Amino acid sequence: MDLLDSMKVFVEAVDRGSLTAAAAACGISPTMAGNHLRALEQRAGASLLHRTTRRLNLTAFGESYYPRCQQILRLVEDSDRLADEQQARPAGVLRITAPVTFGAEALMPALCDYLALYPEVRVDLALCDRTVDLVDEGFEAAFRIGKLADADLVARPLAPYRTIVCAAPSYLARHGRPRTPDDLAKHECLGFGAEASQRWRFSKGTREWSVPVKGRLKVNHGQALRMAAIHGAGIVRQPAVLLQPDVDAGRLVRLLGGYELPSRPLHLVYLHDRYRSARLRSFVDFALERFAG
């Protein structure tokens, strides 16, 4: 017999004056109610009730045992209520991870808005460009760019991760503006250090370009390439989330706007069983609204 269920039968029997009424209140048969009471008395090693044909009376031991059972049942009820409130209200520490450039440029401003909406949530954000194991490293969610490999995760698609090509007005004043992708072969193009080959791909309608580019500067950091481009060192190809603010401010000029650059899928992923957490649910809803466009 479950101890808490037996205590509940005992308390209901005292409160309602009979085992039959206690059985009805607990949704069990009178026989099962009697079994619970006997199991509780057996565990306690003493009788709890004097049973007559008309009424139930507490024994001397039952007088002491009854209020303690009431207290225990109230504590269990309060604990269940607290757990329900925790599930319903976003609170606690939310651990998420994201790629460096996306995290710093796009996610960070959004997180500030999220924290303002949910004051009881604390965010622990780790920025790295490797694929993080959510289980082994204790993260609740991750933003992932590119093809997904882990089928065990829930993956929510976001807006594709796009790149753009830009240059500073000072560079264009010296070298002119490329009008087609083929023109890039004659320009100083800033290389990203992780690229296996220096070819930039474009498309327009059904036509595609794979242009070999060259340049004297190659860096393995997007922010560093951005700064080089702003200072007129050459043409840069980087994520729109990194360069668009400089385009809006006039520090950079967007080039080849009529041509499409390859985009990569962006997803928010999380574990199936973690979605019960109110803080994760609130963050998933927020991220889908902020980044789905």
N, C-alpha and C positions, 0 to 999 in steps of 0.2 A: 504494500500500500504506500502511496505517496504521502509523506509526512504532512505537507502543507494541505493537501486535500483532506486528510483525516482531521487536522486542526480546524479546517473550515466547517466540516460536518459537526464537530463537537461544539463550536461557537454558535452555529446556526441552531443546533438542538437546544442549547441553553436559552438563546434569544427567543426562539419560537415556541418552546415548551414541549416539543415532541420530536422524535426521530423521523416520523412521517413527514412533518412540515419541513424539517431540515433536508430530507431527501428531495422533496419537491423544489426547494430553493436551490439545491445544488445540481438538479437535473439528473438524479440517479434514483435507483429503486430503494425502498425501505430496507430490503435485505442488504444491499450494498452499503447503505448508511450504517447499519448495525455492524457490518464487517469493519468499516473504518473506525468506529468507536472502539471496538474490541482491540483492533490493532494498536490504537493509540494508548489504550490502557495497558496493553501488554508491553509496549515500549516504555511507558512510564513506570511500570511495575506497581501500579496502584489503581484502584477504581476511581473513576471521575464522577459518575452519576449514580444516584439511587433511582432505579427504574420501577415504577408501579404502573398499574393499569390506567391510572388517571393522569399522572404528571411525572416530570423528571425533577430531581433535586440534586444539587451539587454535593459531593462528599467534602469532607474537610480539605482533602488534598485538591479536589476539583476547584474549590474556592480560590486557592492560590494559583492553580494552573490556568484557569480560565482567563484572567486578565493578561497573563503572559502570552497566551495564544492570540488574544485580540491584538496585542502590541506587535507581535511577529507578523500577523496578517496585514496590519496597517503599514508596516515597514515594507513588506513585499509589494503591496499596492502602490506605495509612494515610489518605490524603486522602478516599478514598471511604468508609472506615469512619467518619471524622469527620463527613462529610456525612450519613451514615445515622444517626449518633447525634444529630446536630442535628435531623434530621427526627423522631426518636423522642422526644426530650426537650424539653419546653417551656423555652425560653431566649430571651434577647434582649429587644428593645423592642417592646411591643405598643401601637400607636397606635389609639385608639378615640375616638369622639365621641358625644355624647348631648345631648338637650334639657336646659336648665338645671335645672328643678325636679326632673325625674326623676333626672338625674345626681347632683345634690347630695343629695337626700333618700333615694333608693332604691339607686342604683348605687354611690355612694361607700362605704356600709357593706359592700356585697357585695364590692367590689374589695379591701377590706382582708382579707376572708376568702380571696379568690382569691390574693392575694400571699403569704399565710401558707402556702397549699398548694403554691405554685410559687415557691420562693425564687430561682430563676435568671431569672425574668421581671421586667422593669421595665415599668411602665404609664405611657403618656403620654396623659392624658385631656383632651380639649377639650370644654367645655360651651358650646353655643350653640343658639339656636332656629331657625337657618336650615338649609336642606338642604345638607349638605356633599358635595362631589364626592370620592369616595374615591380615585379615580385621580389627579386633578390635585393634591389636597392631601395625598396620601400616607398615608391612613388604611387600616387593615386591616378595621375593622368600625365600624358605626354603629347606634345605637338610633334608631328613627324612630316617631313618633306620627302616626297618621292614615293616609290613603290613600297607597299607594305608587305612584310614577310611573315609577321606573326598573326596567324588566323585565330588564335585564342583570345584576342582582344576585341572589344567593341570599337569600331572605327567610325567616327562621324565625319563626313566630308565637309571641308571648308572651301572658301574661294581658292582657286589655283594660285600657286606662288609664281609670280611673274617677274621677269627681268626686263630692264630697259637699257638703252644705250644713250650716253650723254657725254658732253664735253663742256668746258668752261668757255664763256664768250672770248676770253683772251686767246685760247687755243684756236678757236675758229677764225678769229681775226688774222692770225698768222698763217694758218694752213688751209682755210676754206672749209666748207661744209660738205660732207659726203651726201650725195643724192640717192645713191643705190648701194646695196650691200657690197657690190664689187669695188666701189670706191674705197672701202676700208683698207684694201691691200696697199694703198698709197699713203696711209696715215699711221701715226704713232698710236698704237693700241696698248692699253695697260693690261698686262696679263695677270690672271689669278693663279697663284702658286700651285693649287691643287689640281689644275687642269692638266690632263694627260697630253693633249695637243692643243695648239693655238688655232682652232677653227671656230668661227662664230656662225651659227646656223640661223636662217631666216626663212620665212615663207610669205607668199602673197598669192591668194587664190590657190591655184593648183601648182604654182611654180615654187621651187625651193632653192635655197642658196646654202652652200657650205664654204665660207670664205676663209682662206688662210690669212691670219693677221700676224703682225710682228710689232715689237716695240722694245725699247731699251730698259723698261722697268717692269718687273714681275714681283708681285707681293702675295703672300698667303693670308691676307687679312682684308676683308671688305672695307672696313672703316679707313684703313690706310690707303687703299686704292681711291676711295672717295676723296680723301684729302689731296691726293696727288692730282686727281682730275680737277678739283676746285682751283688748284694752283697752276693749272694750265699744262700739266705734264703729258696729257694725251686724252684719248677717248676711252671711256670706262663702260663696262657692261657688268651691272650688279642688280640685285633685287630692287624692285620699285619701292619697297618699304624703306630702303636705305637712301635712295637718290631722290625720290619725289619731293621731299621737303626742300631740297636745294633747287630743284626745278621751279617750284612754286615761288621761292625767294629770289630767283634770277641768278643764283650762283652757278647753276648748270643749265644747259640747253638740251632738251630731249631731241634726239636725232632719229631719222628713218622711221618716223611715226606711222607711215603707211605700210610698214612691214611688220609681220608678227615674229616674235622670238619664242622659242619653245618654253612652255610653262610646265611646272611640276605639280602633281597633286599635293594638297596639304590636308592632313587629317588631325583630329583630336582623338586619341585612343585612351581606353581605360579598361580595367578588369570588370568582368560581368558582376561579380559579387560586391564590388565596391560602390555600385550605383545606389545602393540603399542609403548611403550617407547623404544627409541633406546638403552638406557643404559641397560635395561633388556634384550632386544634381543641380544645385544653384549655379555652379561654375560652368557646367556643360551647357546649360540653357543660356547663360550669359555669353559664352564663347561662340555658340552657334549664331546668336543674334549679331554679335559684333563682327565676326569674321566670315559669315556665310555669303556676304555680297560679292 
